[in-house]
Amino acid sequence: MNITTLKEYTPEIAQRIRELLIQLSRSGKDKGEIPESWFKDVIASPWHDLLIAEEDGKILGIATLSVVMGAGIKKNAYLEDFVTDTTVRGKGIGSQLWDAMIEWSQEKGCQNLEFTCGHGRETAQEFYKHHGAEVYDTNFFRKSLT
């Protein structure tokens, strides 16, 4: 198993990541293509990365991380997307990605790794607890800007 950060855009990588995100989606619905510009922005940014777990040329899992900064919080890492292919769950790939996320966050000087995990995702929540994460009392709000 090899875990790296995304270094280049290809349509094949974009399609595979799209397939994994469909597996992550509660509805299982395809939300459409991910713009090439998104990949290029992530690649160019020192504060964002897409970690890729790959074996024998096949992407088996991903994690999208960002650094969030504020005067009151200083610097934290935020996990947006984290998924392993359904065909390899339970084989330790998620744990390897988790360890890589922790290392990435520490290298960026972050104090915490933060993320949300919705209702109905008990298996994921157990994974996080097993790996030392704790539930932090908060509400998640979103305001559309479009």
Secondary structure, DSSP 8 states (H G I E B T S, - for coil): -EEEE-----HHHHHHHHHHHHHHSSS--------HHHHHHHHH-SSEEEEEEEETTEEEEEEEEEEEEETTTEEEEEEEEEEE-GGGTTSSHHHHHHHHHHHHHHHTT-S-EE----TT-HHHHHHHHHTT--------------
